[in-house]
Amino acid sequence: MDFIWLLYPLLGCLVGFLAGLLGIGGGLLSVPILLMIFKLQGIEHPDLYKIALATSTAAISFTAFSSMRSHWKHSNVNWSVVKRLLPGIALGTLIGAQLVHHLPTTPLRIIFVGFTFYTAYKMLLPRLPRASRTLPSAPVMALVGAIIGLISTLISAGGGFISVPFMIRSNVSARLAIGTSAALGFPIALGAVFGYIVTGHATAGLPNFTFAYIYLPAVLGIVLTSALCAPIGAAMAQRWDVSTLKKIFAALLLFLGTQMLYQLIFN
């Protein structure tokens, strides 16, 4: 059991580094890993997936704040884009938390698998965006923000898998897109956590030390190391060239898509 508890800080190292490097929350990795750790601990509950989802999101909120601050220090955040996406993100996260509470996740996973493979393909074999392409109008940005917030909440992600390609296609540099996505990750996680608390606080039979689907010992273990590793990832993002960052992002999407496809077929 002592060894199992060490898995939470190790997971925090991975989540924090990826948050800083690629501007993503890391939830797409931490949710399946949390499920495995829960089973090793003997934790059982009909809503175990929701517990993993909410726990991951709660931990990500701390990681996302550290990553956002690191990219801000490197002058790597377009705050104008953040402000234009934020209203939609707030709405999307609240709706997403309600859907997590009421809907099955299998159809959403199928959609996401297709989306991750398509986005990875686009990142690996990109077409240069038209020089005239810019970020859309404020209403469209709000709609994009709502989509980012909704999907991110449903799968415990920081939104980088949508916001980074979206910004790059609008002629925002890859490095600035990653930093801006990291800044968006914090309000996404915060809104989702609030939604989980509202929807899950009355759930009966939750494991010990669990509040509104959030397993507090796991959050503590992840946060202890993730906040330390996020600045390391952000520093690496400044040193590596744009093409390398794109390949890393695409490789991560392929891995996540393959993992989710395997779970859909064999679980």
N, C-alpha and C positions, 0 to 999 in steps of 0.2 A: 504493500500500500504506500510506503514511503516513496518508492520509485515512481509510482503512478502520479503522485502529487507533483513530482518534478517535471512532468510532461507539460503542465500548464505554463511555467516560465519559459520552457523551450519553445512552445507554440507562440508565446509572446514575442520572442526574438524574431521568429519568422514573419509574423504579422507586422511587427513594427518596421522591420527592414523593407518589406514590400510596400508598406504605406509611404515611406519616405522616398523610395526609389521610383515607384511607378504611379504614385498618387491614388492608390486604391486602398480600400479599407482592409482587405485581406479576409473578409468573411467567407468568401467562396472556398477558401482553404480551411479556415478554422472550424466551420460548421461540421463537415464530415469528420474531422479529427476529434472534435469535441464529442461527437456521438460515439466514436471508438473509445475514448477515455471514459465516458460515462458507463459504457458497458463493462469496461475493465474494473470499474469501481462497484459494479453491481447495482447501479442506479436504474430503476425501471419506472416508467410512467407512460400512459397512453399518448401523452403530448410531448414525448421526449424530443422529437424533432423541433417542436416549437421552443422548448427549453434551450436547445443548442442554438437556435436562431436568435433568440432574445439575448442569451448570454454572450454570444459572439458580438452582437450589435452593441451591447453595453460596454464590452471591453474595447471595441473599435472606437467608441466615442472619445476615450482617453488617448488612444493611439492617433486618431485623426487630429486631435487638437495639437499634439506634439509635432506631427508631420506638417500641419498648416503653419505653425509658428516657425519651423525650420525653413520652409520654402519662402515664407514672408521675409525672413532675415536675408535670404539670398535674392530678394527683389524679384521673385519668380512667380508672383500671383497677379493676375489681372482682376482687380477688385471691381471694375466696372462690369465684367462678365458675371462675377459672383452675385452682385446686387441684382442683375437682371434675371438670373435664374432662381434666386432665393425664394420669391413668393410662390412659384410653382412647386419648388422642392418641399416647402412647408406643407402645402396641401397634399402632395403626393405621398409623403411619409405617413401622414395621418390616415389616409385612405388605405395605404398598404398594410398598416398595422391591423386595421379592421378586417381586411381580406385574409391575412394570415390567421386570424382567430376563427374565421368562419369557412374558408374554402380549402379544398384539398390542394396539394402542391404539385401533383404529377403533371397536369396540363401546363402549369407554369414552367416546370423544369424542361419539358419538351420544347417549348418556345425558346427558352434560354439556350438550350443546346444548339439549336439552329442558329440563333443570333451570335453565339460565341464563335462558331466555326466561320460564319460569314464575315464577321468583323476581323478575325485573324487573317482570313484570306485577303481582305482589303488592306490590312496593315503590311502583310508580306509582299503583296503584289499591288502596290498603290498606283492609282492614276494621279498625276499632278493636278491639284485643284485649279480651277480657272482663276486667273489673276484677278478677275473682277469679283470673285466670290468673297463675301464678307459675312459677319454674323448677322442673323435675321433681325426683324423688328422686335420690339419689346413684347407684344402679345405672343409671338411665336417662341421667343425665348422662355416666357413663362410656361407655355405648353411643354416645351422640351424639359424644363425644370420639373414639371409635374411627372412626366414620364420617368425621368431619372430617379426622383424621389420614390415613386411607386414601385418600380422594379427593384431598386436597391433595397427597399424595406422587405420585399417579398423574399429576397435571397441573401440578405445580410451582406451587402456589398457597399463599397464607398461611392459607387456611381462612375468610377473611372473608365469602366468598360464601355460606357456610353458617351460620357462627356469628353474624354480625350479624343476619340475619333471624330466626334462632332466638331470640336474646336479646330482640329487639324484640317478638316475639310473646309473650314471657313478661313483658312490661311493664318491661323494662329500657330506659332512655332511649337514643335513637339515639347520642348522643355517648358515653355510657358503654359502649354495646355496641361502638362502633368502637374505643375505647381498649382494651377488654378483648380484642377480637379481635387488635389489634396485639401485645398481650402474649403471646397464644397463638401468634403467627406464629413467634417465635423457637424454642420447643421443637419445633414442627412441622418447621421447616427443619433444625434440628440432628439430630433423629431420622432424617429422610430422608437427609441427607448420610451419616450413619453407615451406614444401610442400603445406600446406593449403593457405599460403600467396600467393604463386605462382599461384595456381589454382583458388583461390576465390576472389582475389583482385578486379576483374572487374565485379563481380556479381551485378546485378542491384536490386534496391528496398529493400536492407537490412535494418533492423530496425535501429533506431538511436543508436549511440555509438557502432556500429558494424563495424569491419574492417576485411575483408577477412574471413567471417564466424565467427569471434571471437567477442563475445559480451563482451565488456570490463568491464562494471560494475560487471558482474558475476565473471569474472576472479579476479578482485580486492577483492570482498567479500570473495571468496574462499581462496585466497592467504593470506589474513590477519590472518586467523586462522590455515590453513593447515600446514604452515611452523613451527608453534609453537607446533603442535600436533605430527608431524612426529618424533621428538626426543623422545617423550614419548613412542610411539609405538616401536621404536628401542630399548629403554631401557627394555621394557617388553619382547622383543624377546630374550634378554640376560638371563632373569630370568626363563622363562618357559622352560620345558623340550622338547625334540625333538618330542616325541609322541604327546604332546599337540599341538605343532605347526602344525603337519601334520593333526590332526583332525580339527583344525580351518581352515586350508587351504581347506581341502576337504569340510567342511560345507559351506564355502563361495562359492565354485564352484557349489555345489548343489543348493544353493539359487539363484545364478546368472543364472544357466541353467534353473531352474524352472520359474524364472521371464521372461526370454526371450521366453521360450516355451509358456507361457500364452499370451504374446504379439503377438506371431505369430498366435495363434489360434483365439484370440478374437478381435484383432485390424485389 
